[in-house]
Amino acid sequence: MSVNAKYIYPSAIKVFLMASTITLCLSACSDDASDLGSDWDTLKLISFSQPLVDVDQATTRSITLPDNYSVFSDIYPQASSEFATIHAYLIANDAVSDEGNFTFNKDEVVKTDDGVITQTGWSSNISVKQGTDYYVYGFMPASLSASITKNNGSYENKAIININNLDAVSPADVCVVTGVKGFDTPITASSTTGSVDLGSFSYTGQAKDNNYIYLLLDHLYACVDFEYTLDEFYSTLRQIKLRKVEIAATGSKKHNLTVTIDGNNTPVYSVSDTETSIASSSAVIYDKEAEAENIPNTLEGYLSVPGYFKPELNNQFVVTSYYDVYNRKGDLVRKGCKAVNKLSLRGTTISRGQKRTVKCTIIPTYLYVLSEPDLDNPTIELTTE
């Protein structure tokens, strides 16, 4: 797949390619790379991933990417930006030199009318030294409890990342870095050419203001995407504002992931999943208590609320939706409504990087005659695709 350094369009599969300008500053060093000397510089990030593959259902540019990768900002899946962070390990001389975070802010992404990215939305706290050879590994979100060790005695294009105490369900799209590529020009420059390859993790620090890195990400979790809509007739009478959505997997346990990365082989990584004896917590996958959003009716579209879960999880999901009811004049007529739905994905195998779409239609609770109490106490009907 060829990707233009200026024009990025969404594609359709399971990994995120993130286009971002990120500054990486080593945690043991000053936050300002200028304090480190002329041979240190901030590392700018350009990140990419594959979109999630819906189990029910291109760009021309001088940067060549693996098939189905897109710029992160174009397929940004998070309900909350706090989980759009990458923790990166920098390896130098076969040891962890330092580590830090890349942070994404979708509100800071800037594009021209014809799709040219001028600001990628990424920032960081990591710096690199000119002439130093690194290997770069990492995972998302940065808040996970994780550690890195050598793979068969070496960090040379390989490593082992241990991620511990993961809940079976999560508001975060858990990912691992599967490839990196360094450039000395930004994504907006027409001179930025080359290929970003899966399984290549090396990077060499460049002169000041010339440090740009592309990251490839792959999903470690599967996704269930709840599409909230309002019954067409009901929408002529009431408005619904969604405040919070919580998901739980009944009887599930926390688990630990061991991600073994070996860029010299195909596939680039493998995952070992070990269940613990600790009960898994529920996950708030949508939280807009301060600024609840209107749910569109079936003709207008839907409000997407993605949640993530351990692949091939066979437990029954319990989905709790919290919302308020308004009349068409915008007056609050019922506050703090709660709908509890059970959802089973048994019989469907959903692997890492895949998603199941579930339509959540809000309807009034009446049979033949619509009374005021029924009108203001709607229910949610789930339909899987």
Summary of the structure (lengths in Angstrom):
residues: 385
radius of gyration: 22.6
end to end distance: 29.5
largest distance: 77.0
contacts: 1363
relative contact order: 0.17
helix: 5%
strand: 51%
